Amino acid sequence: MKSVLGFIGLGIMGKPMVRNLLKAGYPVHVYSIEERDIREVEQDGARGEISSAGVARHADIIITMVPNTPQVEEVLFGANGIGDALGEGKVVIDMSTISSLATREIAARVHATGARMLDAPVSGGDKGAKSGTLSIMVGGDAQTFERCLPVLEVLGSRITHVGGNGAGQVVKSCNQVLAASTMAALGEALVMGTKAGVDPTKIIEVLSAGYARCGCIDIRGSLLLERNFDPGFMTRLQYKDLNLAMELSRGINVPMPIGSMVHEFYKSIMAQGLGNEDHSNVIKIFEQMAGVEVKGGAKNHD
């Protein structure tokens, strides 16, 4: 018999994740601060609730997918949160990207109720959420991980137990530093090549087949050429994630010269009010500095 699931947070990532769980035959109780999102997934078979607490009362395993640390704390321990409904046999899986330091404290509070907790942030963007091919890095005890693995396997194609509580968030920070840095480097390279007179479509074609091939090209390359910055992963969330990585690096005294520079690039994008665009819009910083626009089929040079 399948576990009864709860899912709190129905944004770009949450809605397709819920749909995949429903397709796999799991009963899913849902809540979001946006009522229209609840109504939308109810049409797919989810059972809408009026609060996070309502979700937790019905579910054996409660998944949270919300923007940041304060929202996770509110969902778990705030008014109408799930805290009072936790106890032996319940599991919280936080799939948000939040502070690794706060995660350890949150897990201790959850464990004090008799429930268990996994931190399981994801990588793969909305495309991975829709296709069920997310990469999921999981922190928590091995027994709880094994219990929840069938649920996680519906959502992702690579699920890795990386250590105790907080370890999942540490690995996610590593992922975000590399992903953001690669996206910035891709933007810089495309601007250089475009200003030198080469069609950026050809540049992407070559880079896609060689040593420089990367997820940024595979997922966003063609969209960059179309100047399509509709969010698969919002810049404001990438910036938030880089802030978390900087927080971690300061806490353990690790120099981050490249990460710090990329953090400033994204801060510049945020200052321009472009936080709701896809994080590939970091290319605009390099375009502005070089006085050129990257667009497929165009040769932009002096």
C-alpha positions in Angstrom: 0.0 0.0 0.0 1.4 3.4 -1.0 2.1 6.0 1.6 -0.2 9.0 1.8 1.8 12.1 0.7 1.5 15.8 1.5 3.0 18.5 -0.7 3.4 22.1 0.4 4.5 24.7 -2.2 3.1 24.6 -5.7 5.3 26.8 -7.8 7.2 26.2 -11.0 8.7 23.1 -9.5 6.1 21.9 -7.1 3.1 21.5 -9.5 4.8 19.1 -12.0 6.3 17.2 -9.1 2.8 16.7 -7.6 1.5 15.6 -11.0 4.3 12.9 -11.3 3.4 11.6 -7.8 -0.3 11.4 -8.8 0.6 9.6 -12.0 2.6 7.1 -9.9 -0.6 6.3 -7.9 0.2 8.2 -4.7 -2.6 10.0 -2.9 -1.4 13.6 -2.5 -2.8 16.3 -0.2 -1.6 19.8 -1.2 -1.4 23.3 0.1 -0.1 26.6 -1.3 -0.5 30.2 -0.4 -1.9 30.7 -3.9 -5.4 29.2 -4.0 -5.4 29.0 -7.8 -2.4 26.6 -7.7 -4.3 24.3 -5.4 -7.3 24.4 -7.7 -5.1 23.6 -10.7 -3.6 20.4 -9.2 -6.9 19.4 -7.8 -8.0 18.9 -11.4 -5.2 16.3 -11.7 -6.4 14.4 -8.7 -4.7 16.1 -5.8 -6.6 16.8 -2.6 -6.5 20.4 -1.6 -6.2 21.5 2.0 -6.8 24.9 3.6 -3.5 25.0 5.6 -0.1 23.2 5.9 -1.5 21.7 9.2 -4.3 20.1 7.2 -1.8 18.5 4.8 0.2 17.1 7.7 -2.8 15.6 9.5 -3.6 13.4 6.5 -0.1 12.5 5.2 2.6 10.0 6.3 5.3 11.8 4.3 5.2 15.6 3.9 7.2 17.2 1.2 8.0 21.0 1.3 9.1 22.9 -1.8 9.1 26.6 -0.8 11.5 29.5 -1.6 13.8 29.9 1.4 14.7 29.2 5.0 12.0 31.5 6.6 9.3 29.9 4.6 10.4 26.4 5.6 10.4 27.5 9.3 6.9 29.0 8.9 5.5 25.9 7.2 7.0 23.7 9.9 6.6 25.7 13.1 4.5 28.7 12.4 0.8 29.3 13.0 -1.2 26.6 11.0 2.2 24.9 10.4 2.7 21.2 10.4 4.6 21.0 13.8 1.6 20.0 15.9 0.7 17.2 13.5 4.1 15.6 13.6 5.0 12.5 15.6 6.2 8.9 15.3 5.9 7.5 11.8 5.8 10.9 10.1 8.6 12.1 7.8 9.3 15.6 6.5 11.2 15.8 3.2 12.3 19.4 2.6 13.1 19.7 -1.1 13.6 23.5 -0.9 17.0 25.0 -1.2 17.8 26.6 2.2 20.6 27.2 4.7 22.5 24.1 5.5 23.2 25.5 9.0 19.5 26.1 9.6 18.6 22.7 8.2 20.5 21.0 11.0 18.5 23.0 13.6 15.2 22.4 11.9 15.9 18.6 11.7 16.6 18.6 15.5 13.3 20.2 16.2 11.5 17.8 13.9 13.2 14.8 15.5 12.1 16.1 18.9 8.5 15.4 17.9 9.3 11.8 17.2 9.1 12.4 13.4 12.1 12.1 11.0 13.4 14.6 8.4 15.4 14.5 5.2 16.8 17.5 3.4 16.5 16.7 -0.3 17.2 19.7 -2.6 17.0 19.2 -6.3 18.7 20.2 -9.5 17.3 20.0 -13.0 14.9 23.0 -13.1 11.4 22.9 -14.4 12.3 20.6 -17.2 13.6 18.0 -14.8 10.6 18.5 -12.6 8.2 17.8 -15.5 10.0 14.8 -16.8 10.8 13.3 -13.4 14.5 13.4 -14.0 15.7 15.6 -11.2 19.0 15.1 -9.5 18.2 14.8 -5.8 20.8 15.1 -3.1 19.6 13.8 0.3 20.7 14.4 3.8 19.4 12.4 6.8 19.6 9.0 8.4 19.9 5.9 6.1 16.8 4.2 7.4 14.5 7.2 6.6 16.2 7.6 3.2 15.4 4.0 2.3 11.8 4.4 3.4 11.4 7.4 1.2 13.4 6.3 -1.7 10.4 4.9 -3.8 8.8 8.4 -3.5 12.0 10.2 -4.5 12.5 7.8 -7.5 9.2 9.1 -8.9 10.6 12.6 -8.9 14.2 12.1 -9.9 16.5 9.9 -12.1 19.5 10.2 -9.8 19.0 10.1 -6.0 22.1 10.2 -3.9 22.3 9.9 -0.1 25.1 12.3 0.7 25.2 12.2 4.5 23.4 13.3 7.6 21.0 16.2 7.9 22.3 19.3 6.3 24.6 17.4 3.9 22.0 17.6 1.1 22.0 21.4 1.4 25.8 21.5 1.4 25.9 19.6 -1.9 23.2 21.8 -3.4 25.4 24.9 -2.6 28.2 23.2 -4.4 25.8 22.5 -7.4 24.6 26.1 -7.5 28.1 27.6 -7.4 29.1 25.5 -10.3 25.9 26.0 -12.2 25.9 29.8 -11.8 29.6 30.0 -12.7 29.1 27.9 -15.8 26.1 30.0 -16.9 28.1 33.2 -16.5 31.1 31.7 -18.4 28.7 30.6 -21.2 27.4 34.1 -21.5 30.9 35.6 -21.6 32.0 33.1 -24.3 28.9 33.8 -26.5 29.3 37.5 -26.2 33.0 37.3 -27.2 32.3 35.0 -30.2 29.3 37.1 -31.3 31.2 40.4 -31.2 34.0 38.7 -33.2 31.5 38.1 -36.0 30.6 34.5 -35.6 27.0 33.3 -35.6 26.3 32.3 -32.0 24.1 29.4 -33.3 27.3 27.9 -34.7 29.1 28.5 -31.4 26.5 26.6 -29.5 26.5 23.8 -32.1 30.3 23.3 -31.6 30.3 23.7 -27.8 27.5 21.2 -27.5 29.6 18.4 -29.0 33.0 19.1 -27.3 34.7 19.2 -23.9 32.8 22.4 -23.0 29.5 20.7 -23.3 27.4 21.3 -20.1 23.9 21.3 -18.7 23.6 25.1 -19.3 24.1 24.6 -23.0 21.8 21.5 -23.2 19.0 23.1 -21.2 19.2 26.8 -22.1 21.4 27.1 -25.2 18.7 27.3 -27.8 16.5 29.5 -25.6 19.4 32.0 -25.2 19.7 32.2 -29.0 15.9 33.0 -29.1 16.4 35.6 -26.3 13.8 33.6 -24.3 14.3 34.4 -20.6 11.0 32.9 -19.4 12.0 31.3 -16.1 12.9 27.7 -15.8 14.8 28.8 -12.8 14.4 32.4 -11.7 17.4 34.7 -11.2 16.2 35.8 -7.8 16.3 32.1 -6.7 19.8 31.6 -8.1 20.9 34.8 -6.3 19.4 33.5 -3.1 21.2 30.2 -3.6 24.5 31.9 -4.1 23.8 33.9 -0.9 23.4 30.6 0.9 26.7 29.3 -0.5 28.5 32.5 0.6 27.0 32.1 4.1 28.3 28.5 4.2 31.8 29.5 3.0 32.0 32.2 5.6 30.9 29.8 8.3 33.7 27.3 7.5 36.3 29.8 6.3 36.6 28.6 2.7 37.7 31.2 0.1 35.3 31.5 -2.8 36.9 33.9 -5.3 35.0 32.7 -8.4 31.7 32.2 -6.5 32.0 35.7 -5.1 32.5 37.2 -8.5 29.6 35.4 -10.0 27.5 36.4 -7.0 28.2 40.1 -7.9 27.2 39.5 -11.5 23.8 38.2 -10.3 23.5 41.1 -7.9 23.8 43.4 -10.9 21.0 41.6 -12.6 18.9 41.8 -9.5 19.6 45.6 -9.3 18.1 46.0 -12.7 14.9 44.5 -11.6 15.2 41.3 -13.6 15.0 38.8 -10.8 11.9 37.0 -12.2 13.6 36.1 -15.5 15.5 32.9 -16.0 19.0 32.9 -14.5 20.5 32.6 -18.0 19.9 36.4 -18.2 23.3 36.9 -16.6 24.5 37.1 -20.2 23.0 40.6 -20.3 25.8 41.8 -18.0 28.4 40.8 -20.6 26.3 42.1 -23.5 26.1 45.5 -21.8 29.8 45.6 -21.2 30.7 44.6 -24.7 27.9 46.6 -26.5 26.6 43.5 -28.4 23.5 41.4 -28.3 23.6 37.6 -28.7 20.9 36.3 -31.0 20.7 33.3 -33.2 21.3 33.9 -36.9 22.8 37.4 -36.3 26.4 38.5 -36.8 26.9 41.3 -34.4 30.3 43.0 -34.6 31.9 46.4 -35.1 
